[in-house]
Amino acid sequence: MTTDNDLLAKLHDFFKSHLGEALIYVFITTGGSLMPVWGGLLLYELLSINNEFWVFVDAGQFYIYSAALFTPSCYFLYRTKDPRNVIHSFIFLLSIFLLIASAILFAGISIFDVSKGSVANTSGIGLNLYFLRLSSIIIFIFSLLTAFFSQAVELKVRSGGPGASQVNESRTDDFNELSKDFDKLGVGDE
């Protein structure tokens, strides 16, 4: 039978692991990134303004939040690249694609949203709210998973976990190649 102390020890070990640290990173990053949403909902409730969660989704904020999570994730995934790892490469490429898609979709909402009285929308085209809500939530959930995955991989590499030596060798090779290319430029030679 597991005692409370055993459970606490296991929880403590988990949060000191790569996955636990990555979970803390995602929790803190998401909590801060979503402050306008939960803070806005709190203000709506405090001021007794009758509004709902979808007001934030319909304005495209979750595309911005997704882009804010994808950007560092793409960097971490790039830094820890291992061309032999197909899943890692797939997540990296998909993250770049969804980062670009988030930016384009948010721009589309900003430009063509009739409800905001946009001057750019003279054709009377309305937005498909079902698509907007569904895609922004799906992209946001994927951005959370990518942030978790990329941070766990980065922490594993930084601490020298399994697979870290290949990434560190790749980084060293990249650095040596850049040094040779820089030396060929003859910068600073007189």
Secondary structure in CASP SS format (residue, H / E / C, confidence):
PFRMAT SS
TARGET T0000
AUTHOR 0000-0000-0000
METHOD secondary structure of the structure
MODEL  1
M C 1.00
T C 1.00
T C 1.00
D H 1.00
N H 1.00
D H 1.00
L H 1.00
L H 1.00
A H 1.00
K H 1.00
L H 1.00
H H 1.00
D H 1.00
F H 1.00
F H 1.00
K H 1.00
S C 1.00
H H 1.00
L H 1.00
G H 1.00
E H 1.00
A H 1.00
L H 1.00
I H 1.00
Y H 1.00
V H 1.00
F H 1.00
I H 1.00
T H 1.00
T H 1.00
G H 1.00
G H 1.00
S H 1.00
L C 1.00
M H 1.00
P H 1.00
V H 1.00
W H 1.00
G H 1.00
G H 1.00
L H 1.00
L H 1.00
L H 1.00
Y H 1.00
E H 1.00
L H 1.00
L C 1.00
S C 1.00
I C 1.00
N C 1.00
N C 1.00
E C 1.00
F C 1.00
W H 1.00
V H 1.00
F H 1.00
V H 1.00
D H 1.00
A C 1.00
G C 1.00
Q H 1.00
F H 1.00
Y H 1.00
I H 1.00
Y H 1.00
S H 1.00
A H 1.00
A H 1.00
L H 1.00
F H 1.00
T H 1.00
P H 1.00
S H 1.00
C H 1.00
Y H 1.00
F H 1.00
L H 1.00
Y H 1.00
R H 1.00
T C 1.00
K C 1.00
D C 1.00
P C 1.00
R C 1.00
N C 1.00
V H 1.00
I H 1.00
H H 1.00
S H 1.00
F H 1.00
I H 1.00
F H 1.00
L H 1.00
L H 1.00
S H 1.00
I H 1.00
F H 1.00
L H 1.00
L H 1.00
I H 1.00
A H 1.00
S H 1.00
A H 1.00
I H 1.00
L H 1.00
F H 1.00
A H 1.00
G H 1.00
I H 1.00
S H 1.00
I H 1.00
F H 1.00
D C 1.00
V H 1.00
S H 1.00
K H 1.00
G C 1.00
S C 1.00
V C 1.00
A C 1.00
N C 1.00
T C 1.00
S C 1.00
G C 1.00
I C 1.00
G C 1.00
L C 1.00
N C 1.00
L H 1.00
Y H 1.00
F H 1.00
L H 1.00
R H 1.00
L H 1.00
S H 1.00
S H 1.00
I H 1.00
I H 1.00
I H 1.00
F H 1.00
I H 1.00
F H 1.00
S H 1.00
L H 1.00
L H 1.00
T H 1.00
A H 1.00
F H 1.00
F H 1.00
S H 1.00
Q H 1.00
A H 1.00
V H 1.00
E H 1.00
L H 1.00
K H 1.00
V H 1.00
R H 1.00
S C 1.00
G C 1.00
G C 1.00
P C 1.00
G C 1.00
A H 1.00
S H 1.00
Q H 1.00
V H 1.00
N H 1.00
E H 1.00
S H 1.00
R H 1.00
T H 1.00
D H 1.00
D H 1.00
F H 1.00
N H 1.00
E H 1.00
L H 1.00
S H 1.00
K H 1.00
D H 1.00
F H 1.00
D H 1.00
K H 1.00
L H 1.00
G C 1.00
V C 1.00
G C 1.00
D C 1.00
E C 1.00
END
